[in-house]
Amino acid sequence: MSHPDYFNDVLAIPSGSFTDGKTSPRLSVNFADDELVATLERLVATIADVDGIGAERVRAIARVMREAGLIATRGRGMSAAEMSVGDAANLLIAVNVADTARTAPEMVKRYRRLRASSKTWSAYFGTEFEKLLAAARIGTMADSVAHLVRLAPGRSPLVSNRYDAEEYEFEIGFRKPLPAVTIYVAAPRGERPDAIRFSERAENSSAIVSDRIVGVAITERTIFAVGELLRD
């Protein structure tokens, strides 16, 4: 599938970074049978593998996040605590928005507070991101999408139409230095997506003076890979 520019209208993302209409490849990291609990070390390996990020960078960010209380601290070491949906959401946000491990906790808190609003309701990005990961974990993606697209402009057909999980196509675009997130979702694959935009309140953004926009995005491949990990 050739993706039109509507996937890239906020972020300068190469058009070849998507799946061309094919089912997204699944996670290729292998673990021994006695390592099938979703520990922090497994979460680090999963994110590093599926997003093509160096494992040492992900691990360094995870340590700082853990020390800040944004990832579970039960037990000792990277393989001690079982990860929750919230832990996974926080680490995914961190590796996509933080320039350094030291700044990751504050950046995650800031991005989680971004809000999207429609005529009828509003929501925080952190909460909605967790819901997507939870849906990928327990197999309720159609219900989660129907809820999410109520934040999109106009009425989306995805509110009432239901599809199998593999038919949904996502792009979650993070941008900075002015924090913003856009979630694009389409089904069946190749249809024009709904766009849900999360941003800061104006008074929180007044200190940003740079006109340069930096963006990075993840797709349904990451969402389903992390959901599969949390399912173990």
N, C-alpha and C positions, 0 to 999 in steps of 0.2 A: 504494500500500500504506500502511496506517496502522500505524505502529510502536508496539507496546505499551510500557509503562514499563520493561521490562527493559533497554532500551537506555540508559535514563537513571537507573538506580538508584544510580549513584555520582556522576554529574555532573549539574548542573542545566542540561541542554542542551535548547533548544526542540525540541519534537517535530516541527516542520516542517522540520528541517534535513537530512532524508534524501531519498531519491530516489523515494518513493512507488511502488516496485515497477517502475519503468521502468529501462531500461538507462542507466547513468551517462553523461552527456555527456562527450565527449572534449575534450582540450585545444584551445584556440582560438588560442594564440599562433602566429604564422607567422614563419618564418625563411627567409632567402635560401639558395639551394643551397650556397653556399660557407661557410655558417655552421652546417652540420649536425653538427659535432662537439659533444658534450655538454660544453660549457665551463661555468665557474662563472657567467658572465653569463647563459647560457641557463637554467641551473638556477634562478637567482634569478628570472628572468622567468616560468618555469613555475610555481614555487611561489607567487609573487605573484598570478599569474592564477588558478590553480585554487583557491587558498585565500582569495582576496579580501583579501590583505594588501598594504599599500603597498610598492612595489618598493624605495623608498629605505630602509625599515626592514629588509627582507630583505637588501639589499645591505650595510648597515652591520653587521648581525650576521655576514654572510658574511666581511667583511674581518677582523673580530676573530677569528673562528674560524680563518681562514687563518693569521693571525699566530700563533695558539696551536698550529698544527700539526694541527688537527682537520679541515682541508680541504687538498687537494693544493696544494703551493706550487711545482710545476714551472713554470718560465718566469716572466714578469712580467705583471702586470695581470689583470683579471677574466676575460679571454678566452684566457688562455695555456694553462692545464692542462685536460686532459680529465678529467671527473669520474668517480669510481668509485661503486659502490653504497654504500660506507662514507661517502664524502663527502656523498652525497645524504641518507643516513640522519641524519648528524650535523646537517646544516642544517635538515632537517625537524623534528628534535627541538628544536633551538635556537629556531626561530621560534615554536614552540608552548609552550615552557616558560619562556623567559628574559624577565624584565621589562625588561632593558636589554641592549644589545650587550656591554657590559663584563662582565656576569655570565654570558653565554652559554656560554663554554667550561667553566666549573666545573659549571654546571647540566647540560650535556650529559653530562659524565663521570658525574655522579651518577645521572642517569636511565638511562644505559646499564648501570649496575651493578644496577639493580632486578632482582629474581629472582622467578620463578614456580616452584612445585614441585608435583609429583604424587606418587603412591605409588611410582613407578618411576624418575623422573628430575627434574632441575631445569635451568633455563636462564636466561640473562641477557636482558633486554629488548633491549639493543643488538644482540646476535647474531641474535635472532629477527626483529627489525625489518628488519635487512639481508637476511635470507633471504626475507622477503615481497617486498621491492623487487627482489631478484634474480629471484624467480619471475615477477614481473610483467614483467621485462625479457626473460627467455628463454622464457616460456610454459610454466612448470611449476607453475602455481598449485595444481593438485589435489594434487600430491605435497607441496608446501610446507604446505598446510593439513592434510593427513593427519598430517604430522609435528607441527605446532603444536598441534593439538587433543588430543594426548596429555597436554598440561599441564592440560587442563580437568578439572573434577570428573566422575567417572563415565566411562563409555566412550561416546565420540561416534560416531555413524554415519558421520561424515566421515572417520574413520580408514580405512574400506574403500570408501566410495562416492566415485566420481569424477564431477566436473561440468566443463562448459566454464567458462573463466575468467569470462565475463560473468554467470554464474549465482551467483557468490560475492558476498556482501554483507559488508562490513567496517565496523566503527567502532573507531577507536583513540582512547581517551579518556585525556587527560593531566590529572592534578590536582596541585594545590599548595595551601598551602605544604608539606604533608607529601607528598613525591614518591610517586606511584603511577601506574600505567598499567593500563588494562583493554583487552584486545583482544577484541572481539565478532566472531564469524564465523558466517555462516549460509549454507546452500545446500540446495535451491533458494531463491531469494529469497522472503522472507516466513516461512520456517520459524523456529522458536525458535532463537536463536543459542547457541553455546557461548561461555563467558566465561573468558578466561585473564587472571588478575590478577597483576601484577608489583608488588612492594613492597620497601621497605628492611628490613633487619634491625632489630629493635626498638631495639638500643642506638644505632643511627645516627639514630633519630627522637626521642630523648628531649628534645632542645632545642626542639622545636616546641611552642609554647604556644597559638597561635591556634586557635580552634574554627571559623574561617571556611574553607570549602572553595571553591576557584576551579577551574573546569574548562573545558577546550576539547577538541574532538574533530575528527578528520579521518576521511574515509571511503574506500571503494574508489576513488572518483574521483581522489583524490590519489595513491594507490598506483599505479594504472594510468597516470596521466599522467606521473609521474616514471619509471616503468618504460619507457614509450614513448620518453621523451627519452633515457634511457641506452642504448636499443637502436640509436640512430642511429650 
